[in-house]
Amino acid sequence: MPRLPAIRNPLLRQELPWLIGQGVLLLILFNANAPELWFWLVVLLVILGYRVERWSSSRSR
């Protein structure tokens, strides 16, 4: 089994789990029925809001 290449960019390595999680949430949103859709949409927006807040606070330092 071939090994995946190592990610050398530290920022990408740090953000990769969040990007994968948001991609999974988008897949769930595409397959959700009406009541679940609102719940997962709110979860996605909360996570995105958190990441934007962390990004903006790290830029201002």
Backbone as CSV, one residue per row, in Angstrom:
resi,resn,N_x,N_y,N_z,CA_x,CA_y,CA_z,C_x,C_y,C_z
1,MET,0.846,-1.178,0.000,0.000,0.000,0.000,0.895,1.245,0.000
2,PRO,0.722,2.127,-0.999,1.583,3.311,-1.069,1.252,4.317,0.029
3,ARG,2.294,4.953,0.532,2.098,5.969,1.572,1.745,7.298,0.930
4,LEU,0.924,8.082,1.629,0.593,9.410,1.148,1.777,10.343,1.404
5,PRO,2.004,11.299,0.513,3.119,12.217,0.744,2.847,13.098,1.968
6,ALA,3.903,13.447,2.681,3.780,14.293,3.868,3.431,15.714,3.447
7,ILE,2.588,16.341,4.231,2.227,17.732,3.967,3.275,18.609,4.637
8,ARG,3.966,19.392,3.845,5.063,20.199,4.379,4.606,21.564,4.856
9,ASN,3.528,22.076,4.301,3.038,23.391,4.690,2.388,23.289,6.066
10,PRO,2.934,23.966,7.091,2.378,23.824,8.447,0.960,24.361,8.567
11,LEU,0.637,25.429,7.826,-0.721,25.973,7.895,-1.727,24.999,7.306
12,LEU,-1.383,24.398,6.183,-2.281,23.414,5.574,-2.425,22.195,6.472
13,ARG,-1.331,21.758,7.082,-1.389,20.615,7.998,-2.296,20.915,9.186
14,GLN,-2.263,22.158,9.650,-3.094,22.555,10.789,-4.566,22.659,10.397
15,GLU,-4.840,23.111,9.194,-6.222,23.339,8.768,-6.863,22.109,8.118
16,LEU,-6.080,21.134,7.737,-6.613,19.980,7.015,-7.730,19.249,7.756
17,PRO,-7.624,18.973,9.061,-8.742,18.306,9.740,-10.036,19.126,9.689
18,TRP,-9.919,20.445,9.796,-11.118,21.292,9.714,-11.719,21.244,8.317
19,LEU,-10.880,21.272,7.301,-11.382,21.217,5.928,-12.065,19.884,5.644
20,ILE,-11.498,18.805,6.133,-12.114,17.490,5.949,-13.450,17.438,6.679
21,GLY,-13.486,17.953,7.908,-14.737,17.971,8.671,-15.823,18.780,7.990
22,GLN,-15.454,19.920,7.429,-16.443,20.733,6.732,-16.907,20.062,5.452
23,GLY,-16.018,19.359,4.781,-16.428,18.595,3.597,-17.406,17.487,3.942
24,VAL,-17.149,16.806,5.057,-18.071,15.755,5.514,-19.429,16.359,5.855
25,LEU,-19.420,17.515,6.524,-20.691,18.173,6.842,-21.451,18.577,5.582
26,LEU,-20.740,19.021,4.557,-21.411,19.349,3.306,-22.035,18.111,2.670
27,LEU,-21.338,16.980,2.730,-21.920,15.739,2.207,-23.171,15.353,2.981
28,ILE,-23.145,15.525,4.305,-24.324,15.243,5.123,-25.458,16.176,4.733
29,LEU,-25.151,17.452,4.520,-26.180,18.411,4.128,-26.837,18.018,2.808
30,PHE,-26.049,17.552,1.857,-26.604,17.169,0.566,-27.545,15.975,0.673
31,ASN,-27.354,15.121,1.693,-28.165,13.916,1.838,-29.195,14.004,2.953
32,ALA,-29.309,15.161,3.601,-30.205,15.284,4.755,-31.643,15.550,4.310
33,ASN,-32.593,15.092,5.157,-33.988,15.455,4.905,-34.271,16.782,5.605
34,ALA,-35.485,17.296,5.487,-35.802,18.665,5.909,-35.468,18.980,7.376
35,PRO,-35.893,18.201,8.393,-35.556,18.593,9.767,-34.055,18.528,10.054
36,GLU,-33.384,17.518,9.515,-31.946,17.391,9.737,-31.181,18.492,9.024
37,LEU,-31.699,18.945,7.910,-30.992,19.953,7.120,-30.710,21.205,7.930
38,TRP,-31.680,21.675,8.686,-31.487,22.892,9.471,-30.457,22.678,10.565
39,PHE,-30.497,21.520,11.207,-29.518,21.224,12.257,-28.102,21.225,11.708
40,TRP,-27.863,20.493,10.619,-26.514,20.398,10.066,-26.068,21.709,9.450
41,LEU,-27.010,22.493,8.920,-26.652,23.806,8.394,-26.170,24.722,9.523
42,VAL,-26.848,24.680,10.663,-26.423,25.477,11.817,-25.058,25.004,12.312
43,VAL,-24.841,23.694,12.360,-23.533,23.164,12.789,-22.438,23.667,11.853
44,LEU,-22.669,23.604,10.556,-21.678,24.062,9.588,-21.403,25.552,9.759
45,LEU,-22.437,26.358,9.941,-22.248,27.797,10.105,-21.501,28.131,11.395
46,VAL,-21.774,27.396,12.465,-21.060,27.627,13.727,-19.575,27.309,13.559
47,ILE,-19.266,26.202,12.916,-17.863,25.830,12.702,-17.169,26.848,11.793
48,LEU,-17.836,27.250,10.718,-17.240,28.249,9.833,-17.039,29.577,10.563
49,GLY,-18.008,29.981,11.371,-17.870,31.216,12.145,-16.712,31.147,13.116
50,TYR,-16.554,30.005,13.762,-15.439,29.809,14.691,-14.106,29.911,13.962
51,ARG,-14.015,29.263,12.807,-12.747,29.292,12.063,-12.435,30.693,11.569
52,VAL,-13.440,31.457,11.116,-13.208,32.830,10.661,-12.761,33.691,11.831
53,GLU,-13.378,33.509,12.997,-12.991,34.286,14.183,-11.559,33.969,14.588
54,ARG,-11.184,32.696,14.584,-9.807,32.311,14.942,-8.818,32.861,13.911
55,TRP,-9.197,32.830,12.639,-8.324,33.337,11.595,-8.131,34.844,11.749
56,SER,-9.220,35.576,12.012,-9.100,37.031,12.129,-8.336,37.420,13.399
57,SER,-8.493,36.657,14.481,-7.743,36.990,15.686,-6.252,36.667,15.532
58,SER,-5.917,35.662,14.735,-4.502,35.353,14.524,-3.863,36.369,13.579
59,ARG,-4.626,36.970,12.694,-4.080,37.991,11.796,-3.804,39.287,12.511
60,SER,-4.613,39.609,13.527,-4.469,40.897,14.193,-3.298,40.906,15.185
61,ARG,-2.735,39.748,15.490,-1.588,39.707,16.431,-0.326,40.177,15.795
